[in-house]
């Protein structure tokens, strides 16, 4: 099985740039406390880099 990343939204999306809200939505995060598991690949890493200040990221084996 490929490596995965657990991503949790820890800060509000209110008042954020539309691009940042769209990136969170693309990751499946809508409200504070939402958690999603995504594959560890370049696309996911790019999204995390874009809105990392809103997230808590945990790498899983």
PDBQT receptor file of N, H, CA, C and O in Angstrom, charges set to zero:
ATOM      1  N   UNK A   1       0.850  -1.200   0.000  1.00  0.00    +0.000 N 
ATOM      2  CA  UNK A   1       0.000   0.000   0.000  1.00  0.00    +0.000 C 
ATOM      3  C   UNK A   1       0.882   1.245   0.000  1.00  0.00    +0.000 C 
ATOM      4  O   UNK A   1       1.912   1.282   0.673  1.00  0.00    +0.000 OA
ATOM      5  N   UNK A   2       0.483   2.240  -0.740  1.00  0.00    +0.000 N 
ATOM      6  H   UNK A   2      -0.354   2.210  -1.287  1.00  0.00    +0.000 HD
ATOM      7  CA  UNK A   2       1.246   3.488  -0.830  1.00  0.00    +0.000 C 
ATOM      8  C   UNK A   2       1.135   4.278   0.471  1.00  0.00    +0.000 C 
ATOM      9  O   UNK A   2       0.184   4.109   1.234  1.00  0.00    +0.000 OA
ATOM     10  N   UNK A   3       2.108   5.132   0.709  1.00  0.00    +0.000 N 
ATOM     11  H   UNK A   3       2.881   5.270   0.089  1.00  0.00    +0.000 HD
ATOM     12  CA  UNK A   3       2.061   5.982   1.892  1.00  0.00    +0.000 C 
ATOM     13  C   UNK A   3       0.907   6.963   1.791  1.00  0.00    +0.000 C 
ATOM     14  O   UNK A   3       0.527   7.392   0.701  1.00  0.00    +0.000 OA
ATOM     15  N   UNK A   4       0.362   7.306   2.939  1.00  0.00    +0.000 N 
ATOM     16  H   UNK A   4       0.672   6.957   3.824  1.00  0.00    +0.000 HD
ATOM     17  CA  UNK A   4      -0.743   8.257   2.980  1.00  0.00    +0.000 C 
ATOM     18  C   UNK A   4      -0.436   9.361   3.976  1.00  0.00    +0.000 C 
ATOM     19  O   UNK A   4       0.459   9.240   4.812  1.00  0.00    +0.000 OA
ATOM     20  N   UNK A   5      -1.189  10.427   3.869  1.00  0.00    +0.000 N 
ATOM     21  H   UNK A   5      -1.916  10.525   3.190  1.00  0.00    +0.000 HD
ATOM     22  CA  UNK A   5      -1.063  11.574   4.761  1.00  0.00    +0.000 C 
ATOM     23  C   UNK A   5      -2.430  11.864   5.354  1.00  0.00    +0.000 C 
ATOM     24  O   UNK A   5      -3.423  11.934   4.630  1.00  0.00    +0.000 OA
ATOM     25  N   UNK A   6      -2.484  12.034   6.669  1.00  0.00    +0.000 N 
ATOM     26  H   UNK A   6      -1.677  11.978   7.257  1.00  0.00    +0.000 HD
ATOM     27  CA  UNK A   6      -3.718  12.440   7.335  1.00  0.00    +0.000 C 
ATOM     28  C   UNK A   6      -3.670  13.951   7.496  1.00  0.00    +0.000 C 
ATOM     29  O   UNK A   6      -2.712  14.491   8.049  1.00  0.00    +0.000 OA
ATOM     30  N   UNK A   7      -4.697  14.629   7.015  1.00  0.00    +0.000 N 
ATOM     31  H   UNK A   7      -5.475  14.190   6.566  1.00  0.00    +0.000 HD
ATOM     32  CA  UNK A   7      -4.737  16.091   7.020  1.00  0.00    +0.000 C 
ATOM     33  C   UNK A   7      -5.951  16.543   7.830  1.00  0.00    +0.000 C 
ATOM     34  O   UNK A   7      -7.067  16.075   7.604  1.00  0.00    +0.000 OA
ATOM     35  N   UNK A   8      -5.724  17.455   8.771  1.00  0.00    +0.000 N 
ATOM     36  H   UNK A   8      -4.818  17.835   8.955  1.00  0.00    +0.000 HD
ATOM     37  CA  UNK A   8      -6.797  17.969   9.619  1.00  0.00    +0.000 C 
ATOM     38  C   UNK A   8      -6.836  19.494   9.501  1.00  0.00    +0.000 C 
ATOM     39  O   UNK A   8      -5.804  20.160   9.587  1.00  0.00    +0.000 OA
ATOM     40  N   UNK A   9      -8.032  20.033   9.304  1.00  0.00    +0.000 N 
ATOM     41  H   UNK A   9      -8.871  19.492   9.234  1.00  0.00    +0.000 HD
ATOM     42  CA  UNK A   9      -8.215  21.484   9.242  1.00  0.00    +0.000 C 
ATOM     43  C   UNK A   9      -8.312  22.005  10.673  1.00  0.00    +0.000 C 
ATOM     44  O   UNK A   9      -9.226  21.633  11.408  1.00  0.00    +0.000 OA
ATOM     45  N   UNK A  10      -7.375  22.866  11.070  1.00  0.00    +0.000 N 
ATOM     46  H   UNK A  10      -6.632  23.169  10.473  1.00  0.00    +0.000 HD
ATOM     47  CA  UNK A  10      -7.337  23.351  12.447  1.00  0.00    +0.000 C 
ATOM     48  C   UNK A  10      -7.651  24.836  12.581  1.00  0.00    +0.000 C 
ATOM     49  O   UNK A  10      -7.846  25.330  13.692  1.00  0.00    +0.000 OA
ATOM     50  N   UNK A  11      -7.702  25.547  11.467  1.00  0.00    +0.000 N 
ATOM     51  H   UNK A  11      -7.543  25.146  10.564  1.00  0.00    +0.000 HD
ATOM     52  CA  UNK A  11      -8.064  26.967  11.500  1.00  0.00    +0.000 C 
ATOM     53  C   UNK A  11      -9.223  27.213  10.548  1.00  0.00    +0.000 C 
ATOM     54  O   UNK A  11      -9.409  26.481   9.576  1.00  0.00    +0.000 OA
ATOM     55  N   UNK A  12      -9.994  28.243  10.836  1.00  0.00    +0.000 N 
ATOM     56  H   UNK A  12      -9.843  28.838  11.626  1.00  0.00    +0.000 HD
ATOM     57  CA  UNK A  12     -11.188  28.567  10.073  1.00  0.00    +0.000 C 
ATOM     58  C   UNK A  12     -10.861  29.028   8.655  1.00  0.00    +0.000 C 
ATOM     59  O   UNK A  12      -9.805  29.606   8.399  1.00  0.00    +0.000 OA
ATOM     60  N   UNK A  13     -11.785  28.761   7.749  1.00  0.00    +0.000 N 
ATOM     61  H   UNK A  13     -12.643  28.292   7.957  1.00  0.00    +0.000 HD
ATOM     62  CA  UNK A  13     -11.669  29.236   6.370  1.00  0.00    +0.000 C 
ATOM     63  C   UNK A  13     -12.302  30.613   6.190  1.00  0.00    +0.000 C 
ATOM     64  O   UNK A  13     -12.177  31.209   5.120  1.00  0.00    +0.000 OA
ATOM     65  N   UNK A  14     -12.975  31.124   7.209  1.00  0.00    +0.000 N 
ATOM     66  H   UNK A  14     -13.076  30.639   8.078  1.00  0.00    +0.000 HD
ATOM     67  CA  UNK A  14     -13.614  32.438   7.108  1.00  0.00    +0.000 C 
ATOM     68  C   UNK A  14     -12.575  33.525   6.854  1.00  0.00    +0.000 C 
ATOM     69  O   UNK A  14     -11.558  33.598   7.543  1.00  0.00    +0.000 OA
ATOM     70  N   UNK A  15     -12.840  34.357   5.872  1.00  0.00    +0.000 N 
ATOM     71  H   UNK A  15     -13.666  34.297   5.313  1.00  0.00    +0.000 HD
ATOM     72  CA  UNK A  15     -11.970  35.485   5.575  1.00  0.00    +0.000 C 
ATOM     73  C   UNK A  15     -10.726  35.117   4.788  1.00  0.00    +0.000 C 
ATOM     74  O   UNK A  15      -9.875  35.978   4.563  1.00  0.00    +0.000 OA
ATOM     75  N   UNK A  16     -10.593  33.881   4.365  1.00  0.00    +0.000 N 
ATOM     76  H   UNK A  16     -11.285  33.182   4.547  1.00  0.00    +0.000 HD
ATOM     77  CA  UNK A  16      -9.413  33.454   3.602  1.00  0.00    +0.000 C 
ATOM     78  C   UNK A  16      -9.621  33.755   2.126  1.00  0.00    +0.000 C 
ATOM     79  O   UNK A  16     -10.743  33.991   1.677  1.00  0.00    +0.000 OA
ATOM     80  N   UNK A  17      -8.536  33.742   1.389  1.00  0.00    +0.000 N 
ATOM     81  H   UNK A  17      -7.624  33.550   1.753  1.00  0.00    +0.000 HD
ATOM     82  CA  UNK A  17      -8.608  33.944  -0.060  1.00  0.00    +0.000 C 
ATOM     83  C   UNK A  17      -9.435  32.837  -0.699  1.00  0.00    +0.000 C 
ATOM     84  O   UNK A  17      -9.447  31.701  -0.224  1.00  0.00    +0.000 OA
ATOM     85  N   UNK A  18     -10.117  33.177  -1.764  1.00  0.00    +0.000 N 
ATOM     86  H   UNK A  18     -10.108  34.099  -2.150  1.00  0.00    +0.000 HD
ATOM     87  CA  UNK A  18     -10.963  32.202  -2.466  1.00  0.00    +0.000 C 
ATOM     88  C   UNK A  18     -10.142  30.999  -2.933  1.00  0.00    +0.000 C 
ATOM     89  O   UNK A  18     -10.624  29.867  -2.892  1.00  0.00    +0.000 OA
ATOM     90  N   UNK A  19      -8.911  31.237  -3.376  1.00  0.00    +0.000 N 
ATOM     91  H   UNK A  19      -8.520  32.157  -3.409  1.00  0.00    +0.000 HD
ATOM     92  CA  UNK A  19      -8.039  30.139  -3.812  1.00  0.00    +0.000 C 
ATOM     93  C   UNK A  19      -7.759  29.175  -2.663  1.00  0.00    +0.000 C 
ATOM     94  O   UNK A  19      -7.726  27.960  -2.855  1.00  0.00    +0.000 OA
ATOM     95  N   UNK A  20      -7.557  29.729  -1.467  1.00  0.00    +0.000 N 
ATOM     96  H   UNK A  20      -7.584  30.716  -1.311  1.00  0.00    +0.000 HD
ATOM     97  CA  UNK A  20      -7.252  28.890  -0.310  1.00  0.00    +0.000 C 
ATOM     98  C   UNK A  20      -8.472  28.075   0.105  1.00  0.00    +0.000 C 
ATOM     99  O   UNK A  20      -8.351  26.910   0.484  1.00  0.00    +0.000 OA
ATOM    100  N   UNK A  21      -9.640  28.693   0.031  1.00  0.00    +0.000 N 
ATOM    101  H   UNK A  21      -9.738  29.639  -0.276  1.00  0.00    +0.000 HD
ATOM    102  CA  UNK A  21     -10.875  27.951   0.328  1.00  0.00    +0.000 C 
ATOM    103  C   UNK A  21     -11.065  26.824  -0.674  1.00  0.00    +0.000 C 
ATOM    104  O   UNK A  21     -11.450  25.716  -0.299  1.00  0.00    +0.000 OA
ATOM    105  N   UNK A  22     -10.798  27.098  -1.943  1.00  0.00    +0.000 N 
ATOM    106  H   UNK A  22     -10.485  27.998  -2.248  1.00  0.00    +0.000 HD
ATOM    107  CA  UNK A  22     -10.954  26.087  -2.983  1.00  0.00    +0.000 C 
ATOM    108  C   UNK A  22      -9.974  24.937  -2.793  1.00  0.00    +0.000 C 
ATOM    109  O   UNK A  22     -10.316  23.782  -3.045  1.00  0.00    +0.000 OA
ATOM    110  N   UNK A  23      -8.767  25.242  -2.352  1.00  0.00    +0.000 N 
ATOM    111  H   UNK A  23      -8.489  26.180  -2.147  1.00  0.00    +0.000 HD
ATOM    112  CA  UNK A  23      -7.773  24.197  -2.103  1.00  0.00    +0.000 C 
ATOM    113  C   UNK A  23      -8.214  23.307  -0.954  1.00  0.00    +0.000 C 
ATOM    114  O   UNK A  23      -8.083  22.085  -1.031  1.00  0.00    +0.000 OA
ATOM    115  N   UNK A  24      -8.735  23.903   0.109  1.00  0.00    +0.000 N 
ATOM    116  H   UNK A  24      -8.842  24.895   0.172  1.00  0.00    +0.000 HD
ATOM    117  CA  UNK A  24      -9.237  23.116   1.247  1.00  0.00    +0.000 C 
ATOM    118  C   UNK A  24     -10.391  22.226   0.798  1.00  0.00    +0.000 C 
ATOM    119  O   UNK A  24     -10.468  21.061   1.188  1.00  0.00    +0.000 OA
ATOM    120  N   UNK A  25     -11.274  22.766  -0.009  1.00  0.00    +0.000 N 
ATOM    121  H   UNK A  25     -11.212  23.712  -0.326  1.00  0.00    +0.000 HD
ATOM    122  CA  UNK A  25     -12.411  22.008  -0.534  1.00  0.00    +0.000 C 
ATOM    123  C   UNK A  25     -11.923  20.835  -1.390  1.00  0.00    +0.000 C 
ATOM    124  O   UNK A  25     -12.487  19.742  -1.330  1.00  0.00    +0.000 OA
ATOM    125  N   UNK A  26     -10.877  21.065  -2.185  1.00  0.00    +0.000 N 
ATOM    126  H   UNK A  26     -10.418  21.952  -2.233  1.00  0.00    +0.000 HD
ATOM    127  CA  UNK A  26     -10.321  20.007  -3.031  1.00  0.00    +0.000 C 
ATOM    128  C   UNK A  26      -9.733  18.875  -2.190  1.00  0.00    +0.000 C 
ATOM    129  O   UNK A  26      -9.711  17.722  -2.620  1.00  0.00    +0.000 OA
ATOM    130  N   UNK A  27      -9.263  19.204  -1.004  1.00  0.00    +0.000 N 
ATOM    131  H   UNK A  27      -9.280  20.141  -0.654  1.00  0.00    +0.000 HD
ATOM    132  CA  UNK A  27      -8.745  18.183  -0.094  1.00  0.00    +0.000 C 
ATOM    133  C   UNK A  27      -9.861  17.503   0.695  1.00  0.00    +0.000 C 
ATOM    134  O   UNK A  27      -9.611  16.526   1.402  1.00  0.00    +0.000 OA
ATOM    135  N   UNK A  28     -11.081  18.007   0.583  1.00  0.00    +0.000 N 
ATOM    136  H   UNK A  28     -11.283  18.801   0.009  1.00  0.00    +0.000 HD
ATOM    137  CA  UNK A  28     -12.207  17.419   1.303  1.00  0.00    +0.000 C 
ATOM    138  C   UNK A  28     -12.401  17.996   2.686  1.00  0.00    +0.000 C 
ATOM    139  O   UNK A  28     -13.019  17.363   3.542  1.00  0.00    +0.000 OA
ATOM    140  N   UNK A  29     -11.878  19.195   2.919  1.00  0.00    +0.000 N 
ATOM    141  H   UNK A  29     -11.375  19.709   2.224  1.00  0.00    +0.000 HD
ATOM    142  CA  UNK A  29     -11.969  19.841   4.234  1.00  0.00    +0.000 C 
ATOM    143  C   UNK A  29     -12.948  21.008   4.150  1.00  0.00    +0.000 C 
ATOM    144  O   UNK A  29     -12.762  21.927   3.352  1.00  0.00    +0.000 OA
ATOM    145  N   UNK A  30     -13.983  20.967   4.971  1.00  0.00    +0.000 N 
ATOM    146  H   UNK A  30     -14.135  20.221   5.620  1.00  0.00    +0.000 HD
ATOM    147  CA  UNK A  30     -15.013  22.004   4.918  1.00  0.00    +0.000 C 
ATOM    148  C   UNK A  30     -15.126  22.810   6.201  1.00  0.00    +0.000 C 
ATOM    149  O   UNK A  30     -15.415  24.006   6.161  1.00  0.00    +0.000 OA
ATOM    150  N   UNK A  31     -14.901  22.166   7.339  1.00  0.00    +0.000 N 
ATOM    151  H   UNK A  31     -14.667  21.194   7.372  1.00  0.00    +0.000 HD
ATOM    152  CA  UNK A  31     -15.027  22.883   8.615  1.00  0.00    +0.000 C 
ATOM    153  C   UNK A  31     -13.916  22.461   9.567  1.00  0.00    +0.000 C 
ATOM    154  O   UNK A  31     -13.286  21.421   9.375  1.00  0.00    +0.000 OA
ATOM    155  N   UNK A  32     -13.682  23.263  10.581  1.00  0.00    +0.000 N 
ATOM    156  H   UNK A  32     -14.194  24.108  10.736  1.00  0.00    +0.000 HD
ATOM    157  CA  UNK A  32     -12.634  22.978  11.560  1.00  0.00    +0.000 C 
ATOM    158  C   UNK A  32     -12.857  21.592  12.154  1.00  0.00    +0.000 C 
ATOM    159  O   UNK A  32     -13.972  21.227  12.527  1.00  0.00    +0.000 OA
ATOM    160  N   UNK A  33     -11.773  20.836  12.230  1.00  0.00    +0.000 N 
ATOM    161  H   UNK A  33     -10.868  21.133  11.926  1.00  0.00    +0.000 HD
ATOM    162  CA  UNK A  33     -11.845  19.491  12.790  1.00  0.00    +0.000 C 
ATOM    163  C   UNK A  33     -12.017  18.404  11.754  1.00  0.00    +0.000 C 
ATOM    164  O   UNK A  33     -11.854  17.226  12.074  1.00  0.00    +0.000 OA
ATOM    165  N   UNK A  34     -12.342  18.763  10.513  1.00  0.00    +0.000 N 
ATOM    166  H   UNK A  34     -12.474  19.720  10.253  1.00  0.00    +0.000 HD
ATOM    167  CA  UNK A  34     -12.465  17.760   9.446  1.00  0.00    +0.000 C 
ATOM    168  C   UNK A  34     -11.106  17.107   9.200  1.00  0.00    +0.000 C 
ATOM    169  O   UNK A  34     -10.073  17.777   9.180  1.00  0.00    +0.000 OA
ATOM    170  N   UNK A  35     -11.130  15.781   9.014  1.00  0.00    +0.000 N 
ATOM    171  H   UNK A  35     -11.969  15.238   9.030  1.00  0.00    +0.000 HD
ATOM    172  CA  UNK A  35      -9.911  15.021   8.755  1.00  0.00    +0.000 C 
ATOM    173  C   UNK A  35     -10.097  14.234   7.471  1.00  0.00    +0.000 C 
ATOM    174  O   UNK A  35     -11.166  13.673   7.228  1.00  0.00    +0.000 OA
ATOM    175  N   UNK A  36      -9.061  14.192   6.652  1.00  0.00    +0.000 N 
ATOM    176  H   UNK A  36      -8.193  14.647   6.850  1.00  0.00    +0.000 HD
ATOM    177  CA  UNK A  36      -9.080  13.412   5.430  1.00  0.00    +0.000 C 
ATOM    178  C   UNK A  36      -7.753  12.678   5.293  1.00  0.00    +0.000 C 
ATOM    179  O   UNK A  36      -6.724  13.140   5.786  1.00  0.00    +0.000 OA
ATOM    180  N   UNK A  37      -7.784  11.546   4.629  1.00  0.00    +0.000 N 
ATOM    181  H   UNK A  37      -8.620  11.171   4.229  1.00  0.00    +0.000 HD
ATOM    182  CA  UNK A  37      -6.566  10.788   4.339  1.00  0.00    +0.000 C 
ATOM    183  C   UNK A  37      -6.347  10.842   2.836  1.00  0.00    +0.000 C 
ATOM    184  O   UNK A  37      -7.213  10.453   2.053  1.00  0.00    +0.000 OA
ATOM    185  N   UNK A  38      -5.176  11.329   2.448  1.00  0.00    +0.000 N 
ATOM    186  H   UNK A  38      -4.473  11.645   3.085  1.00  0.00    +0.000 HD
ATOM    187  CA  UNK A  38      -4.851  11.524   1.040  1.00  0.00    +0.000 C 
ATOM    188  C   UNK A  38      -3.573  10.758   0.703  1.00  0.00    +0.000 C 
ATOM    189  O   UNK A  38      -2.765  10.492   1.594  1.00  0.00    +0.000 OA
ATOM    190  N   UNK A  39      -3.377  10.400  -0.564  1.00  0.00    +0.000 N 
ATOM    191  H   UNK A  39      -4.033  10.616  -1.287  1.00  0.00    +0.000 HD
ATOM    192  CA  UNK A  39      -2.122   9.754  -0.958  1.00  0.00    +0.000 C 
ATOM    193  C   UNK A  39      -0.960  10.738  -0.855  1.00  0.00    +0.000 C 
ATOM    194  O   UNK A  39      -1.125  11.935  -1.087  1.00  0.00    +0.000 OA
ATOM    195  N   UNK A  40       0.205  10.224  -0.510  1.00  0.00    +0.000 N 
ATOM    196  H   UNK A  40       0.339   9.251  -0.322  1.00  0.00    +0.000 HD
ATOM    197  CA  UNK A  40       1.402  11.065  -0.392  1.00  0.00    +0.000 C 
ATOM    198  C   UNK A  40       2.036  11.187  -1.772  1.00  0.00    +0.000 C 
ATOM    199  O   UNK A  40       2.874  10.372  -2.158  1.00  0.00    +0.000 OA
ATOM    200  N   UNK A  41       1.626  12.215  -2.509  1.00  0.00    +0.000 N 
ATOM    201  H   UNK A  41       0.945  12.877  -2.196  1.00  0.00    +0.000 HD
ATOM    202  CA  UNK A  41       2.189  12.448  -3.839  1.00  0.00    +0.000 C 
ATOM    203  C   UNK A  41       2.429  13.942  -4.037  1.00  0.00    +0.000 C 
ATOM    204  O   UNK A  41       2.115  14.750  -3.162  1.00  0.00    +0.000 OA
ATOM    205  N   UNK A  42       2.975  14.295  -5.169  1.00  0.00    +0.000 N 
ATOM    206  H   UNK A  42       3.229  13.639  -5.879  1.00  0.00    +0.000 HD
ATOM    207  CA  UNK A  42       3.343  15.689  -5.431  1.00  0.00    +0.000 C 
ATOM    208  C   UNK A  42       2.129  16.624  -5.427  1.00  0.00    +0.000 C 
ATOM    209  O   UNK A  42       2.223  17.752  -4.945  1.00  0.00    +0.000 OA
ATOM    210  N   UNK A  43       1.002  16.169  -5.955  1.00  0.00    +0.000 N 
ATOM    211  H   UNK A  43       0.925  15.252  -6.346  1.00  0.00    +0.000 HD
ATOM    212  CA  UNK A  43      -0.191  17.012  -6.001  1.00  0.00    +0.000 C 
ATOM    213  C   UNK A  43      -0.684  17.337  -4.594  1.00  0.00    +0.000 C 
ATOM    214  O   UNK A  43      -1.014  18.484  -4.292  1.00  0.00    +0.000 OA
ATOM    215  N   UNK A  44      -0.732  16.330  -3.747  1.00  0.00    +0.000 N 
ATOM    216  H   UNK A  44      -0.464  15.398  -3.992  1.00  0.00    +0.000 HD
ATOM    217  CA  UNK A  44      -1.183  16.547  -2.372  1.00  0.00    +0.000 C 
ATOM    218  C   UNK A  44      -0.207  17.442  -1.626  1.00  0.00    +0.000 C 
ATOM    219  O   UNK A  44      -0.623  18.342  -0.897  1.00  0.00    +0.000 OA
ATOM    220  N   UNK A  45       1.083  17.202  -1.802  1.00  0.00    +0.000 N 
ATOM    221  H   UNK A  45       1.421  16.471  -2.395  1.00  0.00    +0.000 HD
ATOM    222  CA  UNK A  45       2.108  18.023  -1.139  1.00  0.00    +0.000 C 
ATOM    223  C   UNK A  45       2.000  19.492  -1.580  1.00  0.00    +0.000 C 
ATOM    224  O   UNK A  45       2.208  20.396  -0.772  1.00  0.00    +0.000 OA
ATOM    225  N   UNK A  46       1.679  19.725  -2.841  1.00  0.00    +0.000 N 
ATOM    226  H   UNK A  46       1.509  18.990  -3.498  1.00  0.00    +0.000 HD
ATOM    227  CA  UNK A  46       1.515  21.090  -3.329  1.00  0.00    +0.000 C 
ATOM    228  C   UNK A  46       0.341  21.783  -2.678  1.00  0.00    +0.000 C 
ATOM    229  O   UNK A  46       0.426  22.963  -2.337  1.00  0.00    +0.000 OA
ATOM    230  N   UNK A  47      -0.761  21.060  -2.499  1.00  0.00    +0.000 N 
ATOM    231  H   UNK A  47      -0.830  20.102  -2.775  1.00  0.00    +0.000 HD
ATOM    232  CA  UNK A  47      -1.936  21.624  -1.831  1.00  0.00    +0.000 C 
ATOM    233  C   UNK A  47      -1.619  21.953  -0.380  1.00  0.00    +0.000 C 
ATOM    234  O   UNK A  47      -2.033  22.993   0.133  1.00  0.00    +0.000 OA
ATOM    235  N   UNK A  48      -0.882  21.061   0.279  1.00  0.00    +0.000 N 
ATOM    236  H   UNK A  48      -0.547  20.216  -0.138  1.00  0.00    +0.000 HD
ATOM    237  CA  UNK A  48      -0.497  21.293   1.677  1.00  0.00    +0.000 C 
ATOM    238  C   UNK A  48       0.406  22.521   1.772  1.00  0.00    +0.000 C 
ATOM    239  O   UNK A  48       0.261  23.327   2.691  1.00  0.00    +0.000 OA
ATOM    240  N   UNK A  49       1.328  22.666   0.837  1.00  0.00    +0.000 N 
ATOM    241  H   UNK A  49       1.446  22.011   0.091  1.00  0.00    +0.000 HD
ATOM    242  CA  UNK A  49       2.221  23.821   0.835  1.00  0.00    +0.000 C 
ATOM    243  C   UNK A  49       1.442  25.116   0.668  1.00  0.00    +0.000 C 
ATOM    244  O   UNK A  49       1.814  26.146   1.231  1.00  0.00    +0.000 OA
ATOM    245  N   UNK A  50       0.364  25.067  -0.102  1.00  0.00    +0.000 N 
ATOM    246  H   UNK A  50       0.062  24.230  -0.559  1.00  0.00    +0.000 HD
ATOM    247  CA  UNK A  50      -0.452  26.250  -0.399  1.00  0.00    +0.000 C 
ATOM    248  C   UNK A  50      -1.210  26.738   0.841  1.00  0.00    +0.000 C 
ATOM    249  O   UNK A  50      -1.291  27.942   1.084  1.00  0.00    +0.000 OA
ATOM    250  N   UNK A  51      -1.760  25.812   1.621  1.00  0.00    +0.000 N 
ATOM    251  H   UNK A  51      -1.694  24.834   1.425  1.00  0.00    +0.000 HD
ATOM    252  CA  UNK A  51      -2.585  26.209   2.770  1.00  0.00    +0.000 C 
ATOM    253  C   UNK A  51      -2.096  25.558   4.066  1.00  0.00    +0.000 C 
ATOM    254  O   UNK A  51      -2.890  25.301   4.971  1.00  0.00    +0.000 OA
ATOM    255  N   UNK A  52      -0.823  25.299   4.153  1.00  0.00    +0.000 N 
ATOM    256  H   UNK A  52      -0.178  25.508   3.418  1.00  0.00    +0.000 HD
ATOM    257  CA  UNK A  52      -0.250  24.618   5.313  1.00  0.00    +0.000 C 
ATOM    258  C   UNK A  52      -0.505  25.324   6.630  1.00  0.00    +0.000 C 
ATOM    259  O   UNK A  52      -0.573  24.677   7.675  1.00  0.00    +0.000 OA
ATOM    260  N   UNK A  53      -0.647  26.645   6.598  1.00  0.00    +0.000 N 
ATOM    261  H   UNK A  53      -0.592  27.171   5.750  1.00  0.00    +0.000 HD
ATOM    262  CA  UNK A  53      -0.885  27.406   7.822  1.00  0.00    +0.000 C 
ATOM    263  C   UNK A  53      -2.263  27.140   8.438  1.00  0.00    +0.000 C 
ATOM    264  O   UNK A  53      -2.524  27.548   9.570  1.00  0.00    +0.000 OA
ATOM    265  N   UNK A  54      -3.138  26.462   7.704  1.00  0.00    +0.000 N 
ATOM    266  H   UNK A  54      -2.926  26.131   6.785  1.00  0.00    +0.000 HD
ATOM    267  CA  UNK A  54      -4.474  26.130   8.195  1.00  0.00    +0.000 C 
ATOM    268  C   UNK A  54      -4.557  24.666   8.658  1.00  0.00    +0.000 C 
ATOM    269  O   UNK A  54      -5.568  24.255   9.227  1.00  0.00    +0.000 OA
ATOM    270  N   UNK A  55      -3.510  23.888   8.418  1.00  0.00    +0.000 N 
ATOM    271  H   UNK A  55      -2.689  24.222   7.956  1.00  0.00    +0.000 HD
ATOM    272  CA  UNK A  55      -3.600  22.447   8.549  1.00  0.00    +0.000 C 
ATOM    273  C   UNK A  55      -2.693  21.884   9.629  1.00  0.00    +0.000 C 
ATOM    274  O   UNK A  55      -1.735  22.518  10.073  1.00  0.00    +0.000 OA
ATOM    275  N   UNK A  56      -3.038  20.655  10.035  1.00  0.00    +0.000 N 
ATOM    276  H   UNK A  56      -3.816  20.141   9.674  1.00  0.00    +0.000 HD
ATOM    277  CA  UNK A  56      -2.170  19.818  10.846  1.00  0.00    +0.000 C 
ATOM    278  C   UNK A  56      -1.997  18.538  10.038  1.00  0.00    +0.000 C 
ATOM    279  O   UNK A  56      -2.979  17.880   9.697  1.00  0.00    +0.000 OA
ATOM    280  N   UNK A  57      -0.746  18.183   9.731  1.00  0.00    +0.000 N 
ATOM    281  H   UNK A  57       0.052  18.718  10.008  1.00  0.00    +0.000 HD
ATOM    282  CA  UNK A  57      -0.467  17.056   8.840  1.00  0.00    +0.000 C 
ATOM    283  C   UNK A  57       0.263  15.965   9.596  1.00  0.00    +0.000 C 
ATOM    284  O   UNK A  57       1.224  16.230  10.318  1.00  0.00    +0.000 OA
ATOM    285  N   UNK A  58      -0.207  14.716   9.424  1.00  0.00    +0.000 N 
ATOM    286  H   UNK A  58      -0.988  14.500   8.837  1.00  0.00    +0.000 HD
ATOM    287  CA  UNK A  58       0.432  13.556  10.030  1.00  0.00    +0.000 C 
ATOM    288  C   UNK A  58       0.722  12.543   8.928  1.00  0.00    +0.000 C 
ATOM    289  O   UNK A  58      -0.178  12.148   8.186  1.00  0.00    +0.000 OA
ATOM    290  N   UNK A  59       1.979  12.127   8.824  1.00  0.00    +0.000 N 
ATOM    291  H   UNK A  59       2.710  12.448   9.427  1.00  0.00    +0.000 HD
ATOM    292  CA  UNK A  59       2.348  11.129   7.813  1.00  0.00    +0.000 C 
ATOM    293  C   UNK A  59       2.055   9.744   8.370  1.00  0.00    +0.000 C 
ATOM    294  O   UNK A  59       2.307   9.468   9.543  1.00  0.00    +0.000 OA
ATOM    295  N   UNK A  60       1.521   8.877   7.516  1.00  0.00    +0.000 N 
ATOM    296  H   UNK A  60       1.317   9.101   6.563  1.00  0.00    +0.000 HD
ATOM    297  CA  UNK A  60       1.220   7.505   7.901  1.00  0.00    +0.000 C 
ATOM    298  C   UNK A  60       1.971   6.564   6.984  1.00  0.00    +0.000 C 
ATOM    299  O   UNK A  60       2.234   6.890   5.826  1.00  0.00    +0.000 OA
ATOM    300  N   UNK A  61       2.319   5.391   7.504  1.00  0.00    +0.000 N 
ATOM    301  H   UNK A  61       2.105   5.127   8.444  1.00  0.00    +0.000 HD
ATOM    302  CA  UNK A  61       3.050   4.404   6.693  1.00  0.00    +0.000 C 
ATOM    303  C   UNK A  61       2.099   3.591   5.846  1.00  0.00    +0.000 C 
ATOM    304  O   UNK A  61       2.532   2.713   5.100  1.00  0.00    +0.000 OA
TER     305      UNK A  61
